Amino acid sequence: MKTLSSTQNEVVELFERSGALLLGHFLLSSGRHSGAYFEKFKVLQHPEYLVRLGSMFGAHFRGLAADRVIGPTTGGMVIAYETARQMGKPYFFAEPDERGNGRVFGRGFSLLPGEKILVVDDVLTTGRSLSEVLELVERERGEIVGIGLLLDRSGGKVHLGQPYHALATLDVESFAPEDCPLCREGKPLVKPGSRKL
């Protein structure tokens, strides 16, 4: 197994200490199945953990020429807010389009053309939510200058078209439903999270 850095060890420890690393048979928001689920809200419910994670992002992105920090609803917006607070930058969030067309800025938010954006999200599996936010920023003519992730559970296998920084990277296997060994074993499937499939 790959040796984790001190930052990665600390992030994984926060998940473990919070009871946020769940084992079983889970339906992920991507539609894939996995034997492990990272319930980030068990971590993010602790203000002191959130402040610590925001400080890790702030330290990494210090000096980045960003005008604003954006995160997708819901977990991403929490960690994006704390990162923005620690960097002294404005923040807002991207929410699902009610018509199913990716993400939108609601509530009167918009970008100025050429505005420099740091995008921060929580747990990466397939990159769907994050890709929707990146597409939205590009549609709004913003410039993405950085991408931060709380946890990359793909082991670095997801390609977003540009580099990103994950506080922790783990290689956690997930399966297409038709190829899922946990289904074949008859393990009950649990659907955590909030995204409607």
N, C-alpha and C positions, 0 to 999 in steps of 0.2 A: 504494500500500500504506500502511496505517495506521502512523504513527510509534509505535515502541515506547518505553515508559518505560525508565529505567535499570535498574529491577528486572527488567522483562520481558527486556530485552537480556541481562542477566546470566544469567537462567534459560535462555534459548535458547542462550546461549554454553556453559553447562554441558552441555546436551544435545549440542551439536555437538562440544565438546572430548572428551566421553566416547564418541563414536561411537554415540550413542543415537538419532539421527535417521536412520532407514532409509528408503530409497526403493525402490519396486518395485510389487508387487501383493499386498496383504495382506488376510487375513480377520480382521477385528477381533472382539473378544469380544462385541460387540453383534450380530454376524452381518452387519454391513455390510462393504463392500469399500473399500479406499483405496489410493492410490499412495504414502502416507507412513505410517510407523509410528514411534511414540515409545517406545523400549524403556527405560522409566524405570529398570530395574534396572542398566543400564549407568551411570546417574548415581548411583543410590543405593548402589552397591557402594563408592563412595569416601566414607569417613567425613567427610572435610573438606567435601565437597559437601553431604552430608546435614546436617551441622552448620550450614552457611551457609543452606540452604533453611529449616531449622527456625528460624533466627534471623530470617529474613524474615517467616515466619508469626508468630513471637513478637512482633516489632516491630509488625506490623499489629494483632494481637489483644491487645496489652498493655492492661490496664485492663478487658478484657472480663470480666464477672461469670460465669465458667465454673467449674463444679465439677470437670469431667473432660473429657478429650479422647478421642474415639473415631474409629477408622479402619476401613475394610473390609479384609479380607485380599485380597491379600498386600501389594502396594506401598503401599496406603493406610495399613496398620498401621505400616509402617516410618517414614513421614514423620509420622504422627500421634504416634508414640512420641517422636520427636525434638522435635516442637513442644511436647508435654506436658512433656518434660524441661526445655526452656528456659523454659517458663512456670511451672514448679514445681507442676504439676497431676498428679493421677493419670490413668492412661490404660488403656484396653483396646480390644479389637477385636471386630468383628462378622464372623462367618464364614457361609458358605452353609449353609442348612438341608439336611441330607442327603435330606429328602423333597422338595426343590425348592420350598419355600415361602419364598422370599426369604432373609433373614438372621436369625441367632440369636446370642445371647450364650451361648457354651458355657463349659466349664471352671469352672462355679460363679459366673460373673459375672451381675450383675443391677443394675438401677438403683433408686434410691430415688425414690418419687414426687416430682415437681417438681425433680429434680436438673437443673442447668443444664449443657447439653452443647455443646461445640464439636466439630463433625465435620470431619475433614480427610481428603482423598483425593488420589490422584495425578493421573491423566489422565482428563479428561471428554470422552466422545464423544457418547453418547446420554443419559447420566445414570442408567443402569439400576442399577449397583451402589450409587451414592450414594443414589438414591431408595429402594432396599431398606433402607439403613441409617437413613434419615430415618423411614421407616415403622416400623422396629423401635423406634427411640427413642420415637416417639409411642405405640406399643402398650405400651411399658414405662412410660408416663406421665412420661417425661423432657421437659424443655423445651429445644428447640434454640435456642441464643443466637448461633450463628455457624457458617458453612460456609466452609472454605478448600480451594482446589484448587491443586495444583502447576502444572497446565497445562490450560487449556480449549481444546481443539482444535476446538470447535464455533463459535468466533468470537462467543460470547455468545448463541447461538441456543437453547440448552437452557434450559427454564424448570422450576425445581425447586419453585415455589410460594413461594419466599422468596429474598432476595438472597444472593449468595455472592461471595467474594473469590478471584480467581485470581491467582497470582503472574505468570503469563503467559497471554495470550489470543491465539490464532492461528485463522485461518479456514482449516481444512484440509478439503478436500472429501472426502466419503465417499458411497458409492452403495449402494442396494439391489441385491442380487445380480442381479436381472433387468434392472437399468438400468446395469450396470457397463460402461463403455467399455473398461476393461482386459481384461475377459473377452472382449469382442468382438474385441479385438486379439490374443487368444490368449496373453496373458502368463501364465506359471505363477503359480498362487495359493499363497501361503505363509501358514501359520497360526502366528503367534507367540503369546506369552502363555500364560496358564494356565487360563482359564475354559473348562469343557467346554460345547460348543454342542449 
